Amino acid sequence: MDRLEVQPPDPRALEVAQAAFAGLQRGAASGEWGDFVDLLADDVRIMIPVPSTEPGAPEGVLRGRATAEAMFGSHHEEQVRGARLEGHRIAANGPLVVVEARVEGNLGGEDVANHFVFVFEVRGGLIASMYEYAAWTAKSAESGWGDPAFAREAFDAPVLPGPVPA
Protein backbone atom coordinates (compact mmCIF):
# COMPACT_ATOMS: atom_id res chain seq x y z
CA MET A 1 0.00 0.00 0.00
CA ASP A 2 1.54 3.29 -1.03
CA ARG A 3 -1.28 5.57 0.19
CA LEU A 4 -4.04 5.60 2.74
CA GLU A 5 -7.33 4.19 1.55
CA VAL A 6 -10.69 5.28 2.86
CA GLN A 7 -13.73 3.06 2.44
CA PRO A 8 -17.37 3.86 3.06
CA PRO A 9 -18.54 2.71 6.50
CA ASP A 10 -19.85 -0.85 6.58
CA PRO A 11 -23.41 -0.57 7.99
CA ARG A 12 -23.21 -4.01 9.65
CA ALA A 13 -19.89 -3.09 11.27
CA LEU A 14 -21.51 0.07 12.68
CA GLU A 15 -24.36 -2.01 14.17
CA VAL A 16 -22.01 -4.56 15.73
CA ALA A 17 -19.64 -1.89 17.09
CA GLN A 18 -22.57 0.02 18.62
CA ALA A 19 -23.83 -3.20 20.24
CA ALA A 20 -20.30 -3.94 21.53
CA PHE A 21 -20.03 -0.42 22.93
CA ALA A 22 -23.42 -0.88 24.65
CA GLY A 23 -22.06 -4.12 26.14
CA LEU A 24 -19.01 -2.23 27.42
CA GLN A 25 -21.33 0.41 28.89
CA ARG A 26 -23.33 -2.25 30.73
CA GLY A 27 -20.18 -3.99 31.94
CA ALA A 28 -18.61 -0.76 33.19
CA ALA A 29 -21.80 0.13 35.06
CA SER A 30 -22.71 -3.27 36.48
CA GLY A 31 -19.87 -5.77 36.03
CA GLU A 32 -22.06 -7.82 33.66
CA TRP A 33 -19.91 -8.33 30.54
CA GLY A 34 -21.98 -11.05 28.78
CA ASP A 35 -23.47 -8.73 26.14
CA PHE A 36 -19.96 -7.63 25.16
CA VAL A 37 -18.32 -11.06 25.28
CA ASP A 38 -21.13 -12.56 23.16
CA LEU A 39 -20.03 -10.31 20.29
CA LEU A 40 -16.39 -11.44 20.32
CA ALA A 41 -15.02 -13.81 17.69
CA ASP A 42 -13.41 -16.96 19.13
CA ASP A 43 -9.98 -15.73 17.94
CA VAL A 44 -10.48 -12.05 18.92
CA ARG A 45 -7.45 -9.84 19.60
CA ILE A 46 -7.85 -7.26 22.36
CA MET A 47 -5.38 -4.66 23.55
CA ILE A 48 -6.37 -2.73 26.66
CA PRO A 49 -4.34 -0.46 28.96
CA VAL A 50 -4.02 -2.45 32.19
CA PRO A 51 -1.27 -1.08 34.44
CA SER A 52 1.61 -3.46 35.13
CA THR A 53 1.07 -2.84 38.86
CA GLU A 54 -2.25 -4.71 38.60
CA PRO A 55 -1.99 -8.25 40.03
CA GLY A 56 -1.95 -10.72 37.13
CA ALA A 57 -2.07 -7.91 34.58
CA PRO A 58 -2.21 -9.16 31.00
CA GLU A 59 0.76 -8.32 28.83
CA GLY A 60 0.54 -7.37 25.19
CA VAL A 61 -2.47 -8.33 23.14
CA LEU A 62 -5.06 -10.67 24.66
CA ARG A 63 -5.94 -13.48 22.28
CA GLY A 64 -9.14 -15.45 22.29
CA ARG A 65 -12.65 -15.00 23.57
CA ALA A 66 -12.09 -17.19 26.65
CA THR A 67 -9.10 -15.06 27.72
CA ALA A 68 -11.10 -11.85 27.24
CA GLU A 69 -14.06 -13.25 29.18
CA ALA A 70 -11.83 -14.23 32.12
CA MET A 71 -10.05 -10.86 32.17
CA PHE A 72 -13.21 -8.74 31.98
CA GLY A 73 -14.97 -10.92 34.56
CA SER A 74 -12.16 -10.49 37.09
CA HIS A 75 -11.57 -6.73 36.91
CA HIS A 76 -14.75 -5.04 37.99
CA GLU A 77 -16.21 -5.36 41.45
CA GLU A 78 -13.00 -4.82 43.40
CA GLN A 79 -11.90 -1.90 41.21
CA VAL A 80 -14.73 -0.10 39.41
CA ARG A 81 -18.09 0.86 40.86
CA GLY A 82 -20.87 2.36 38.79
CA ALA A 83 -18.82 3.65 35.88
CA ARG A 84 -20.68 5.58 33.20
CA LEU A 85 -19.25 5.24 29.71
CA GLU A 86 -20.43 7.77 27.10
CA GLY A 87 -19.77 7.59 23.35
CA HIS A 88 -19.11 11.09 22.04
CA ARG A 89 -17.63 10.80 18.55
CA ILE A 90 -17.62 8.03 15.93
CA ALA A 91 -15.59 7.44 12.79
CA ALA A 92 -15.68 4.45 10.45
CA ASN A 93 -13.63 3.12 7.56
CA GLY A 94 -15.12 -0.05 6.09
CA PRO A 95 -15.21 -2.68 8.87
CA LEU A 96 -13.21 -0.49 11.29
CA VAL A 97 -15.24 1.61 13.74
CA VAL A 98 -13.71 4.11 16.20
CA VAL A 99 -15.63 5.45 19.22
CA GLU A 100 -14.20 8.29 21.26
CA ALA A 101 -15.63 8.12 24.76
CA ARG A 102 -15.56 9.45 28.27
CA VAL A 103 -15.85 7.35 31.41
CA GLU A 104 -16.67 8.58 34.88
CA GLY A 105 -16.96 6.52 38.02
CA ASN A 106 -15.26 5.34 41.15
CA LEU A 107 -11.98 3.47 40.76
CA GLY A 108 -10.51 1.97 43.91
CA GLY A 109 -12.42 4.45 46.09
CA GLU A 110 -11.50 7.56 44.08
CA ASP A 111 -13.88 9.44 41.76
CA VAL A 112 -12.21 9.64 38.35
CA ALA A 113 -12.99 10.66 34.79
CA ASN A 114 -10.94 9.67 31.76
CA HIS A 115 -11.11 9.70 27.99
CA PHE A 116 -10.94 6.51 25.93
CA VAL A 117 -10.83 5.56 22.28
CA PHE A 118 -12.20 2.16 21.29
CA VAL A 119 -11.31 0.74 17.88
CA PHE A 120 -13.47 -2.18 16.76
CA GLU A 121 -12.72 -4.32 13.72
CA VAL A 122 -15.77 -6.32 12.64
CA ARG A 123 -15.69 -9.50 10.56
CA GLY A 124 -18.56 -11.89 9.99
CA GLY A 125 -20.82 -9.98 12.37
CA LEU A 126 -18.40 -10.33 15.32
CA ILE A 127 -15.62 -8.25 16.87
CA ALA A 128 -12.37 -9.58 15.36
CA SER A 129 -10.24 -7.08 17.25
CA MET A 130 -10.65 -4.27 19.75
CA TYR A 131 -8.01 -1.80 20.80
CA GLU A 132 -8.62 0.55 23.71
CA TYR A 133 -6.54 3.67 24.19
CA ALA A 134 -6.79 5.65 27.43
CA ALA A 135 -5.92 9.24 28.19
CA TRP A 136 -5.46 8.85 31.91
CA THR A 137 -6.11 12.04 33.77
CA ALA A 138 -3.59 13.22 36.35
CA LYS A 139 -4.92 13.00 39.87
CA SER A 140 -3.55 16.34 40.98
CA ALA A 141 -5.64 19.02 42.65
CA GLU A 142 -3.48 21.67 40.97
CA SER A 143 -3.98 20.41 37.40
CA GLY A 144 -7.77 20.21 37.40
CA TRP A 145 -7.52 16.90 35.52
CA GLY A 146 -8.60 14.86 38.53
CA ASP A 147 -11.91 16.73 38.66
CA PRO A 148 -14.61 14.82 36.71
CA ALA A 149 -16.14 18.18 35.73
CA PHE A 150 -13.06 18.86 33.59
CA ALA A 151 -13.58 15.66 31.59
CA ARG A 152 -17.29 16.49 31.16
CA GLU A 153 -16.38 19.79 29.51
CA ALA A 154 -14.10 18.19 26.89
CA PHE A 155 -16.96 16.93 24.73
CA ASP A 156 -20.38 17.97 23.53
CA ALA A 157 -23.40 15.77 24.23
CA PRO A 158 -22.99 12.01 23.66
CA VAL A 159 -23.89 10.69 20.21
CA LEU A 160 -24.54 7.10 21.31
CA PRO A 161 -27.34 6.13 23.68
CA GLY A 162 -26.49 5.88 27.36
CA PRO A 163 -26.09 2.58 29.17
CA VAL A 164 -29.09 0.29 29.09
CA PRO A 165 -30.13 -0.65 32.65
CA ALA A 166 -29.14 -4.21 33.57
Legacy VTK file of the C-alpha trace (Angstrom):
# vtk DataFile Version 3.0
C-alpha trace
ASCII
DATASET POLYDATA
POINTS 166 float
0.000 0.000 0.000
1.540 3.294 -1.031
-1.280 5.566 0.188
-4.043 5.597 2.738
-7.333 4.192 1.549
-10.690 5.279 2.858
-13.726 3.062 2.435
-17.371 3.856 3.060
-18.545 2.715 6.498
-19.855 -0.855 6.578
-23.410 -0.566 7.994
-23.213 -4.008 9.654
-19.889 -3.088 11.275
-21.505 0.066 12.677
-24.358 -2.010 14.169
-22.005 -4.560 15.730
-19.642 -1.888 17.090
-22.574 0.018 18.617
-23.828 -3.200 20.244
-20.299 -3.943 21.532
-20.026 -0.423 22.935
-23.420 -0.880 24.650
-22.057 -4.115 26.141
-19.010 -2.230 27.419
-21.332 0.410 28.892
-23.330 -2.248 30.727
-20.178 -3.994 31.940
-18.609 -0.761 33.193
-21.799 0.134 35.063
-22.708 -3.267 36.480
-19.872 -5.766 36.026
-22.058 -7.824 33.660
-19.911 -8.333 30.538
-21.976 -11.045 28.783
-23.467 -8.727 26.141
-19.964 -7.628 25.156
-18.320 -11.061 25.280
-21.128 -12.561 23.164
-20.029 -10.305 20.285
-16.388 -11.444 20.319
-15.021 -13.810 17.694
-13.406 -16.961 19.125
-9.980 -15.726 17.943
-10.483 -12.055 18.917
-7.454 -9.841 19.597
-7.850 -7.260 22.355
-5.379 -4.660 23.546
-6.368 -2.727 26.658
-4.338 -0.461 28.961
-4.022 -2.452 32.187
-1.267 -1.077 34.439
1.610 -3.463 35.126
1.066 -2.841 38.856
-2.254 -4.706 38.600
-1.987 -8.252 40.031
-1.949 -10.720 37.135
-2.070 -7.906 34.578
-2.210 -9.165 31.001
0.764 -8.317 28.829
0.541 -7.366 25.187
-2.473 -8.326 23.135
-5.055 -10.666 24.656
-5.942 -13.478 22.284
-9.141 -15.453 22.290
-12.651 -14.998 23.570
-12.087 -17.186 26.650
-9.096 -15.059 27.716
-11.099 -11.855 27.245
-14.056 -13.246 29.183
-11.833 -14.232 32.116
-10.054 -10.860 32.169
-13.207 -8.743 31.981
-14.966 -10.916 34.557
-12.161 -10.494 37.094
-11.571 -6.728 36.914
-14.752 -5.036 37.988
-16.209 -5.358 41.447
-12.997 -4.823 43.398
-11.901 -1.896 41.205
-14.727 -0.095 39.408
-18.092 0.864 40.863
-20.866 2.365 38.791
-18.815 3.655 35.883
-20.683 5.576 33.204
-19.247 5.238 29.712
-20.430 7.775 27.103
-19.773 7.588 23.354
-19.111 11.093 22.039
-17.629 10.796 18.550
-17.624 8.030 15.928
-15.590 7.443 12.791
-15.675 4.454 10.451
-13.630 3.116 7.560
-15.118 -0.049 6.090
-15.212 -2.683 8.872
-13.211 -0.492 11.287
-15.241 1.613 13.744
-13.714 4.112 16.196
-15.631 5.446 19.220
-14.197 8.290 21.262
-15.631 8.115 24.760
-15.556 9.454 28.275
-15.851 7.354 31.413
-16.668 8.583 34.878
-16.957 6.523 38.020
-15.258 5.339 41.150
-11.984 3.468 40.757
-10.508 1.973 43.907
-12.422 4.447 46.090
-11.504 7.563 44.081
-13.880 9.436 41.760
-12.213 9.645 38.346
-12.991 10.664 34.795
-10.944 9.670 31.762
-11.108 9.700 27.985
-10.939 6.510 25.926
-10.834 5.564 22.277
-12.205 2.158 21.294
-11.308 0.743 17.883
-13.468 -2.182 16.762
-12.718 -4.319 13.717
-15.769 -6.317 12.642
-15.691 -9.497 10.559
-18.558 -11.887 9.986
-20.818 -9.981 12.374
-18.395 -10.329 15.321
-15.619 -8.252 16.868
-12.375 -9.585 15.355
-10.238 -7.076 17.255
-10.652 -4.269 19.751
-8.007 -1.800 20.797
-8.619 0.552 23.715
-6.537 3.675 24.190
-6.792 5.649 27.429
-5.922 9.243 28.185
-5.458 8.849 31.914
-6.107 12.040 33.771
-3.594 13.217 36.348
-4.921 13.004 39.868
-3.553 16.345 40.981
-5.643 19.024 42.654
-3.483 21.674 40.973
-3.980 20.411 37.402
-7.769 20.206 37.398
-7.524 16.900 35.522
-8.601 14.865 38.525
-11.910 16.730 38.660
-14.612 14.818 36.713
-16.139 18.180 35.726
-13.060 18.865 33.590
-13.585 15.661 31.592
-17.291 16.490 31.163
-16.384 19.790 29.511
-14.102 18.193 26.895
-16.958 16.929 24.725
-20.377 17.974 23.529
-23.396 15.770 24.230
-22.993 12.013 23.661
-23.894 10.688 20.212
-24.542 7.101 21.312
-27.340 6.127 23.684
-26.492 5.882 27.362
-26.094 2.577 29.169
-29.086 0.286 29.091
-30.131 -0.654 32.654
-29.139 -4.215 33.573
LINES 1 167
166 0 1 2 3 4 5 6 7 8 9 10 11 12 13 14 15 16 17 18 19 20 21 22 23 24 25 26 27 28 29 30 31 32 33 34 35 36 37 38 39 40 41 42 43 44 45 46 47 48 49 50 51 52 53 54 55 56 57 58 59 60 61 62 63 64 65 66 67 68 69 70 71 72 73 74 75 76 77 78 79 80 81 82 83 84 85 86 87 88 89 90 91 92 93 94 95 96 97 98 99 100 101 102 103 104 105 106 107 108 109 110 111 112 113 114 115 116 117 118 119 120 121 122 123 124 125 126 127 128 129 130 131 132 133 134 135 136 137 138 139 140 141 142 143 144 145 146 147 148 149 150 151 152 153 154 155 156 157 158 159 160 161 162 163 164 165
